C-alpha cells in the first residue's frame, strides 16, 4: 500500500510540474501575442496629420487641385498644389467663370482642408487668395460659409457667393502680412459646408 501511495504521489507531483510548465508557456505566449498585437496596432494607426510646409521663394503662385504647373494669360507660372495639410480636390471642367481672364484658375480647387503652410524668407508680403463658387451643390448665399486666417489676419463668416456676387464669379481677397519666423500659415475653419480655395499668390511688398 505504501509503495502504491508513493507511486501515486510521484505521478501527481509529475503532473503538477507539467501543468506548471504548460501554464508558464501559455502565459509567455499570451504576453508575446499581446506585445505583437500592440505593435501591429501601433504600426497600423495613422500618424497625426501634419501640415506639409514647403519652402518657396516669392513671388510664387500655387494652383490648388492640379498636379502640373500652368501659365495664366499674363504669363505668370502657377505651381501645382502643395503645402496643404489635408483636404480633397475637385474639378469643374466646363464651368463658366466671369470676373477673370483666367477661368482655368477657378475650375479646380482644394476643399475641406484645414491649412496651407509655406516656409518663406522673413519679410512683408501681399497674399492673394482666389475663390469662385463652381460646385453645383451650392445654389444660394449661405450654402457655404467658413472662416480663414492668413498669418493671424482673421476673416470670419466668409461666403464666396456673397463676396463674388453670385455663382461662377471670381473673387480675390488680398491680405498684407509680415513673416518674422520664416513661416507663412493659412488656416481654414468650416461653418456651413467645407472651406475651399482656387488659388494662392504670395507676392513680396516693400
C-alpha positions in Angstrom: 0.0 0.0 0.0 2.8 2.3 0.9 4.5 1.6 -2.4 1.2 2.3 -4.3 0.7 5.6 -2.4 4.3 6.6 -3.2 3.8 5.9 -6.9 0.6 7.9 -7.0 2.2 10.8 -5.2 5.1 10.8 -7.7 2.7 10.8 -10.6 0.7 13.6 -9.0 3.9 15.6 -8.5 5.0 15.0 -12.1 1.6 16.1 -13.4 1.9 19.2 -11.3 5.3 20.1 -12.7 4.0 19.5 -16.3 0.9 21.7 -15.6 3.1 24.5 -14.2 5.4 24.4 -17.3 2.4 24.4 -19.6 0.8 27.4 -17.7 4.1 29.3 -17.9 4.5 28.7 -21.6 0.9 29.7 -22.2 1.4 33.0 -20.2 4.5 33.8 -22.2 2.8 33.1 -25.5 -0.2 35.3 -24.5 2.2 38.1 -23.5 4.0 37.7 -26.7 0.8 37.9 -28.7 -0.3 40.9 -26.7 3.0 42.6 -27.5 2.8 41.7 -31.1 -0.8 42.9 -31.4 0.0 46.1 -29.6 3.0 46.7 -32.0 0.8 45.8 -35.0 -1.9 48.2 -33.8 0.6 51.0 -33.3 2.0 50.4 -36.8 -1.5 50.4 -38.3 -2.6 53.5 -36.5 -2.4 56.5 -38.8 0.1 59.2 -37.9 -1.3 62.6 -36.8 -1.9 64.8 -39.8 0.9 67.4 -40.1 1.0 70.4 -42.3 3.3 69.7 -45.2 5.1 73.0 -45.2 7.1 73.6 -48.4 10.0 76.0 -49.0 9.2 78.7 -51.5 10.9 81.9 -52.7 8.2 84.6 -53.6 6.9 85.8 -55.8 5.1 82.5 -56.1 1.7 81.2 -57.2 0.1 77.9 -56.1 -2.7 76.3 -58.0 -4.8 74.1 -55.7 -6.3 71.0 -57.3 -3.7 70.4 -60.0 -0.6 68.3 -60.3 1.0 70.1 -63.2 2.1 73.8 -63.4 0.1 76.2 -65.5 0.6 79.6 -67.1 -2.0 82.4 -66.9 -2.9 85.0 -69.5 -0.3 87.4 -68.0 2.5 84.9 -68.4 2.7 84.0 -64.7 3.5 80.4 -63.8 1.4 78.7 -61.2 3.0 75.8 -59.3 1.0 72.6 -58.8 -0.9 72.1 -55.5 1.4 71.9 -52.5 1.7 72.9 -48.8 -1.7 71.7 -47.7 -2.2 69.8 -44.5 -5.2 67.8 -45.8 -8.4 68.1 -47.9 -9.7 66.8 -51.2 -9.6 68.2 -54.8 -12.5 69.0 -57.2 -12.6 69.9 -60.8 -15.5 71.6 -62.7 -14.0 71.2 -66.2 -16.7 73.2 -68.1 -17.5 75.8 -65.5 -18.2 79.2 -66.8 -16.3 81.8 -64.7 -16.6 85.5 -65.1 -14.7 88.4 -63.4 -11.3 87.0 -64.6 -9.5 86.5 -67.9 -8.2 83.1 -66.5 -11.2 80.8 -65.9 -8.9 77.8 -65.6 -7.6 79.1 -62.2 -11.1 78.7 -60.8 -12.1 75.4 -62.3 -10.0 73.3 -59.9 -9.9 73.6 -56.2 -8.9 72.1 -52.9 -11.7 71.8 -50.3 -12.2 70.6 -46.7 -8.5 71.5 -45.9 -7.5 72.8 -42.5 -4.4 74.6 -43.5 -1.7 75.6 -46.0 1.8 76.3 -44.7 4.9 77.7 -46.5 8.5 78.3 -45.5 9.5 81.7 -46.9 12.1 84.3 -46.2 11.2 86.8 -43.5 9.7 89.9 -44.9 6.5 91.7 -45.9 4.1 90.1 -48.4 0.7 90.5 -50.1 -1.1 87.2 -50.0 -3.9 86.9 -52.6 -6.5 84.1 -52.2 -8.6 83.3 -55.2 -12.1 82.0 -54.9 -15.1 81.2 -57.2 -18.1 79.1 -56.4 -18.4 76.4 -59.2 -19.7 73.5 -57.2 -23.3 72.7 -58.4 -24.3 71.8 -54.8 -24.0 75.4 -53.8 -27.1 77.2 -55.1 -27.6 80.3 -52.9 -25.9 82.6 -50.4 -25.3 80.9 -47.1 -24.8 77.5 -48.6 -21.0 77.7 -48.0 -19.7 79.7 -45.1 -16.3 79.4 -43.5 -13.5 81.3 -41.7 -9.9 81.6 -42.5 -6.8 83.2 -41.1 -3.8 84.5 -43.1 -0.8 84.9 -40.8 -3.1 85.8 -38.0 -5.4 88.1 -40.0 -8.8 86.6 -39.5 -11.8 86.5 -41.9 -15.0 85.3 -40.3 -18.3 84.1 -41.9 -16.7 84.2 -45.4 -19.2 83.5 -48.1 -17.8 83.2 -51.6 -21.2 83.7 -53.2 -21.8 87.0 -51.3 -18.2 88.3 -51.8 -18.1 87.5 -55.6 -21.7 88.5 -56.3 -23.0 85.1 -57.4 -22.2 81.7 -58.8 -19.3 81.3 -61.2 -17.8 84.6 -60.4 -14.1 85.1 -59.5 -13.2 86.9 -56.3 -9.7 87.7 -54.9 -9.1 88.5 -51.3 -5.8 90.4 -50.7 -4.1 90.4 -47.3 -0.9 92.3 -46.3 1.2 90.3 -43.9 4.6 90.2 -42.4 6.7 87.0 -41.8 9.1 87.1 -38.9 9.7 83.4 -38.2 10.2 82.0 -41.7 6.7 80.5 -41.9 3.5 81.7 -43.6 0.4 80.0 -42.4 -3.1 80.0 -43.8 -5.8 78.1 -41.8 -9.4 77.3 -42.5 -12.4 76.5 -40.3 -15.7 75.2 -41.6 -19.1 76.6 -40.6 -21.5 75.6 -43.3 -20.2 73.1 -45.9 -16.5 72.9 -46.5 -13.9 75.6 -46.9 -12.4 75.7 -50.4 -9.8 77.7 -52.3 -8.8 78.0 -56.0 -5.5 79.9 -56.0 -2.8 81.3 -53.7 -0.4 84.1 -54.5 2.5 85.2 -52.2 4.0 88.4 -53.5 6.7 90.5 -51.9 6.0 94.1 -51.0 8.2 96.9 -49.8 
